[in-house]
Amino acid sequence: MRLPRATEQYDRRTETQRNLVIELADQQTHKRDEDLEIGAARLILKSPNGTRYEVKVDNSGNLSAATV
């Protein structure tokens, strides 16, 4: 996240821009106690030995994992 540098004096336009950047970044984060839907993105999990797995679900709800 890149925020505008602080100005010596209050500048309404700079503060509005800073707030917009923060709000947009906040919308992209996962919040506690909220459902997480991944959509078209992939869910990648990493095992303790470092192997990466892509987790998928089919239309019947069956889960599968494959190395990435």
N, C-alpha and C positions, 0 to 999 in steps of 0.2 A: 504494500500500500504506500503510495506516495502522497504526502500531504504538502500543501503550500508552506513555504517558510513563514515563520512568524514575522509580523511587521512591527515597527517601533510604535506605531499608533494603530488603534482599532480601525479596521477597514471592513465595512459591512460586506462587500463583495467577496473579499478573501475568506471571511468567516463563513459565508454562505457556501462557497465552493468547498471549503474544508468539511463542513457538515454533510454536504452531498456525497463526498468521497467516503466518509465514515459510514453513512447510511447505506450506500451501495455495497460496501464491503460487509457490513453487518447482515445484509439480506442474503449473502452467499455463505454464511456460516451455519453450522448445525447447532441448534439450541437444545439444552437439556429438556427432557420430558416432552419432546416433539417427535412425531413420526419422521422417518428419513426415507424419502423416495429417491432412488437413483435415476430412474428414467432410462435414457439411452446410454448412460455411462456404465462402465464396468465396475464390479466390486472385486478388488484385488486384496487378498489376504496373504500375509507373510508368515511362514512357519518359523519355529525357533531356529532351524538350521539355515534359514535364509531363502528357502524355496518360495517362489511366489505362485499363488493359485488364483485363478479366476473362478468365481462362484456364479452359477447360473441357476435359474428356475424355469421349468417348463410349464405348459398350460395346465397341467394337473397338480402343480405345486411341488413336484419332485426337484430336489436340489442335486446339483452335480458340481464337481470341481475339476479343473484341468490346470496343469502347469502352464505358466506364461513364459 
